[in-house]
């Protein structure tokens, strides 16, 4: 059965309105900033955008569920339609005046993404996708890159908010890719990272400890652009799976091997340290 055309038009309307609200305060000192964690920020703009979104969905689709970053929602996979929304992806960039941020919205039905829209207001770039109908940037069809070797690839990644407690894990894997790729970037917005893979600007993206609103729309846009999506352990991707590997497809197995090798080495080092600690404990006792 064909999708209601209002679904995509609503997704576009929401993210474009979100962009207008974001830009109205961007670069100004009148935005209230609070902390959700040590380095996890939220602004009054995040909240205003999410309230706008929730009001519109409640009026237009009162029987639909919602999951969004600031005010929560259905954390599990619900039956029927569920809108998955990030009102401001790249909040840290936004707060510091860096023009790399967006709004990201997907509609999932029974856990399957059907439409997605990501809007970057600083570049006026609207990325959209419908399942089975392709993806576009400002109305022009999108396609992933043709890069076939890591040494020719530009990759992108991000770090989770608990990176301070897990520096070796994340910086170590970053270094493993730096040693094999042409370049590795960190932009600060997972949704934009995914859209850039879809547009062929980046050849691959990996990140762990993500939330559904970070990736739901961007993952559909990658898939509909001819890219490949899995978890970083090669398992099947889902927006609630927590981590993502997105590539042009040609680099996917190569990136999986870098991740697998790094984790195997790290596990071996950890096992050796545990054995040494156990031996030392036995001597001390």
N, C-alpha and C positions, 0 to 999 in steps of 0.2 A: 504494500500500500504506500503511495507517495506521501512524503512528509508534508505537513501543513507549511505552506510557504511563509507563514508568519513567524516560524521558528527562527529561520536565518535572519529575516528582516528585524526581528526583535533583538537577536544577538548583536547585530550591527548597530542598531539604535542605541543599545545600552553602552557598548564600548566607546562609541563616538561621543555620547553624552558624558561618559566618564572622562574622556580626554579633555573635553571643554572644562569640566570642573577641576581637573588636575592643572591645566595650564593657567587657570584663573589665579592660582596661588603660587605657581612655580617660580622659584627665584626670589620670593618675597620673605619677609621676616614676620609675617602675620599668622603663620601656621603653628598650631599647638602640636608638640611632639611628646609622646609618651613612650615608655619602654615596656615591652612584653617579656623581655629577657635581657641578659647582659648586653647583647648587641642587636637584639630584635626590636625594631622600632615600629610604631604605629602613629599616624597623624590624623588630625581631624578631617583631612581630605579623604583618607581611606574610609573613614566612617560615613562621611557625607555621600560618597559615591555608592557605598554598599546600601545605604538607606534608600537612595534613589532607585537602585536596581530592585530591591525587595518590594518597594511600593509598586513599581511598574509590573513586575511578574505577578504580584498578588491581584492586581486589577485585571490583567490580561489573561492569565492562566491560573485561576485560584486553586485548581486541583493539583498543580505541579509542586514538587518538592524543590528545596533549595539547599545547597551547601556552599557557603562562602567563608572567606578567611576570617573576618573579624567577628561575625555574630553566629558562626557555626551552622549547624544543620545536620543533615543525614550523613553521618560518617561512614556507615555501612552502605552497601549497594542496595538502594530501594527498588521496589517494583515500580514500573511506570516512569514518567518523565522526571528528571532531576536536573536543575540548572546548577552548574559548578562555576563559581565566579571568584576571580581575584580582582578586587577593586583598584589596586595599585601594586603591580608587580615591579619591584625595583624601588621599594620605599627608601632604602638607605641612599641610593643614588639621588632620588628625588629630594631628600632632606639636605643633601650636600650640594645641590645645584648641578648634578651631572645629568645630562639630557638622555638618559637611557632608562626608560620606564614605560609601562603600558597598562592597559586593562585587558583582561583575558576572560572569555566566557564560552562555555561549552554546554550543550544540552545532551545529556545521556538518557537513553531509554532502556530500562532494565540493565543498566550498567554499560551499554554500548554507546559510544559517542556518535551522534548523528550530525550535529552542526558545531562549528567552532568559529570564533572571531577574536582576533587580537588587534588592538589599535595602539599604535605608537604616535602620540599627538605631536611630538617634537619634529617628526619627519613626515607627518600626515600619511602614514603607511597603514593601510587596513588589510590584514591578512584574513582570509576566510576559507572555509571548507565545508562541504557536505559529503557525508559518507557515500562513496560510489560515484561521485560527480566531480571529483578533482578539487584543487585548491587554487586560490588566486591572490594576487597582490594588487590592490586598487583596480580590480577587474581583469587583470592580465594573468593568464595561466602561469602557475609556478612549476618548477622542476628542480630536482636536486642536482648536485654537481656530478661530473664524470670522473673525478679523481679516483685513481685505483691503488695508490701506494701511500702509506703513512708519511714517507719522507716528502711527499708533495702536498700534504694535507694541512689545512688550518683547522684546528679543533677548538672547542670551547667547553668550559665547565663552570661549576659553582661550588661553594663550600656551604655546609649547613651552619646553623646558628650555634651549635655546640663545638665548633671547630677548635676553640681554645683548649678543650679537653682531649681532642683527637688529632692534634696537628700532624703527628708522624704519619697517620693513616692517610689523610687527605693530601698533604704536601708530598708524601712519598709517591702516591699514584700520579699526581700532577707531574712530578719529576720524571717518572717512568715514561710518560707521554712526551714530555719536552725532549727527552733523549731520542725519540723516534720520529716526531712530526716536524714539519716545516715551522710551525708556530702553534702555541696554545694561548688562548685568550680567556679572560674572565670578565664578563660584562656586567653581572649583577642582576640579571633578569632571566629566569629559566624560560619564560614564555617567548621572549625575544630570541634567546638562544635557539630554541626549537624552530621558530619561524625563519631564522637565518640559515639553518640546515635545509629547510624546505625550499628556500630561495637560492640555494647553491652558494651562499656567501661563506658559510662554514661547511666543512665536510663531515663533521661528527661532533656529538655532544654527549657527555656523560655527567651524571650527578646522582647522589644518593640522598636519602632522608628528605625526600620531597613530599609535598602535600598534593591532593588531587587538583586543587585550584591552580597550582603551579604549572601543571602539565596537560590537563584534560583537553584544552583547545589546541595547544601547540602540537600535541602528539597526533591528533587527527589531521592537522595541516601537513605534518611531515608525511604521514602515511599516504595522504591523497596527492602528495607531490612526487610519489614514487620512492620515498625513503623507507627505511626499515626500522622498526621499533622492537626492542626487547628490554628486559631487565639487564643489569650489569652482570648477572650470573647466567645469562642466556635464556632464562625462563621467559614465559610469555608476559608481555607488558599489559598492565591495566592501570588506570589513573590512580588507584588506591594501592598499588604495589610498592610505592615508596622510593623506587629508584628507576633510572632510565638510561638506556643507551640508544641514541638516535643517530643514524648515519645515512649516507647516500646509498647504502646497500653494498657497494663494492668494498668498503672499508670495514664492514661490520665484523667479520670474523677476525680480522687483524686486530681490531680494538678489543674484542673479547679476549684474545690471546694475551695482550698486554696486561689486561686487568687480571686474568687468571694467573699469569706468571707472577705478577706483583703480590697478589694475595697468598700464593703458595710460598713464596720466599718469606713473606712476613710471618706466616703461620709457622714455618720451620724455625725462624729466629726465636719466635715466642716459645716454641716447644723446647728449644735448647736452653733458653733462659730459665724456664720452669724446672728443667732437669737439674741445672746447676744450683738453683735455689733450694731444691729438695735435698741435693747432696750436702750443701752447706748447712742446712737445718739439721740433717742427721749428724754431721760432725759436731755442731754446736751442742747438740743434746747429749 
